[in-house]
Amino acid sequence: MKKVIVVLFLVFSFSNVYANANLRYSIFESLMYDSNIYQSNENLVGSAISSTQLFVDYLSQIPNSALKLGLGVNVGYNAYTENNSKNNYMNAGLNMSLKNDYFRFHNDFIYTSEQASNALTERAERINNEVLFGFRTKMEKMLSIGVVISDVVDHYLTSEEDLLSRNRLNAGLQFFYNVSPKTSIFVENVISFTNYEKSDVNNSTENSLALGVDGNVTAKVSGNIKFSYDKRDYVRDNIESANLFGYMAQLVYEPTKMTSVTIVGKRKMEETTYGINRYYIATGGNLLLTKQLFRKLDTSLMLSYENMMYPYGLTKREDNFYRVRPSISGQLIEKFLVTVWYQFKNRQSNIEEMKYSDNMVGLDVKFSF
């Protein structure tokens, strides 16, 4: 936490000296009620929650270059009326990006105690840090080449979840056929190395070969979609390999200036230590609809689904997760945004104790200056 405060101070100081106009502050306060904070299928416990967050963002053009620099820091505190000594927690984040039309680098650091994934119900204190480097030659030519390298660290600070602490290194090569200056068809090969801190039983090497489209798919649809064949080999000789035909998609459709539809989909192997499983197959997606009703009034509706299949065990666990979240936002005065929202979550499973339902309602207030 002290490191985050020091970084926050440095961002303030640097920005004030060089470019006050590029510095943005915002304070975010969320008041909500959660009907099932432990996400249990019996003996439900509810709580009122207050989340207070401070954000500082800095954007700048590097002198005498096309590079754009971005820095962001946030710190927050989350307070529960139910058993606050157990449930209250702090969170922090730090991100940096450096990019132009051909090059991108970013580092995202998160410290939190939020739920790590839809497969887990308990909140876990953890640190996540992701570093990504990417480069791509000019799209003006018919053929271009890209390189992408990333390193992801997941470190759990609680003994209940520390078996999931791991590091994943990804390195990939991409070949693009540029149909137009804004649309490309590509072939991608990524090799990944996953190493766990506590045990080598889940350590693996994965090879993913993919074919996809990137850029403007149609005149009003942009984004990327790829289909892949993923093969995973485990370090231990007595563990069988895993393979999967998967996909990743993120598409945005904007029929008008006031309406957008965002679709995100995936089918991939996710890490787990549940039972004798070393992975589960996650298949699902999100649909986000946004509509501006008036100049300062916006609505949104998010629909989410994820199927999680565990391939091993006497009873092969299978979960189906659903989420619905409508919201309405209004700018009452300049730089003052208010959002009212409701969220319903439901997880069905062939294992009774994995089932749960949860209702939340909240009021968010954001002030930017």
Steps between C-alpha positions, in 0.01 A plus 500: 500500500790738578637441150167595345489823702855586390411440133187713542714784640746471210222515242359812666840668510604409145172610350490831684848587383464406133137507389223595738253498211557126452427405860157366593364421848179324585332387822262207482253402773276194473225418751350156449322209662602138434251227597755216506852625572642149554333367181356199681201281414381496862510726808519811284661807659440849362687825558504867409830595339677831446783518245711817481756535221746770395632503143784704351570482125771664295523510119779658299665502158873423519683803351638456147334160456168332421502317834218558746557447873224407742522460876220410740478441873202408716460423868180403679334366812199267514295496821234242599239533775511121544805376693718790388815360664480204261354656187645853476792528260717746312582494130753676281604513138781640291518495121737644243480497122726615219383465142482628144354356178749210493624448853326446834619433851290490814527385858193446719536439874202412723478438873153385607294255702219463248378168364760376248264330251148364454634156600581623853264633765739608775674835474879464507766759580733495203736689272479488121756656269495482121771632268438505125722597207376503143635612165355495150642621170309750284152407379545703180677198347313184399687285752613591850651321798421532869668391822323474835659412835325507838568391855219452752556449874218387732612497863248407771569632848263269690588141585158376381572599141881513476511174299377716209805730515672477163686672218409473130738613223360533146697560180341517157557579134228638270475521120244744355344522156371858483176499303472878546673767713254418778437125462735201526483121490767343719664175604643485851713255694544552876704284737424528874691378804310473831684443828340470845665616822394215733503189280609398151198273440325773296812631323449487124600612152220598264504560126214697341458532122231747393335652193312828532380838375600834653372854437183608320303182433223703328427871462341515848663202675856515632713283725664160469409134495721192485461123503777290649628150564663485844719212615632482855775265621571464870853483641436174684510199268212318671246778428315482169504791258197717434376651175212727405349680201440847641414854401529859618286788376442867577273684259334842517199591286394867485183539295468868608708751694279445805480118495764229530506122534812329637547123480781317682538124472749230597566128512827414674670295770513673840723409793354322806601283794148363556517129589731317262440754221781715367277704269136556412349595165336843508253582222293815509461865420366843588251716317499872585230729360534877548255770398512876549144615568577868536816711489585428865310177561633155406372146553675164476417132531762229551420131449764241583524121477782256572508121494779338704575131442744304715629192311608283795348356816241242599233766450623722220405845622316728256385852585286746306539862605254780411517873563256784419585864574285794383605856585410861433746792524446873504725805518311726738761776489830535318759238608247332732372159382235291681422136415224276636538128434372153584681168461381140512746209507413131493722193484343164425703182548474122507658524846249640749738702718630688193162657428412853609299810411586860584318832465669839522376857465715809507546873459829628354618859513807618308651848518778591256725801521 
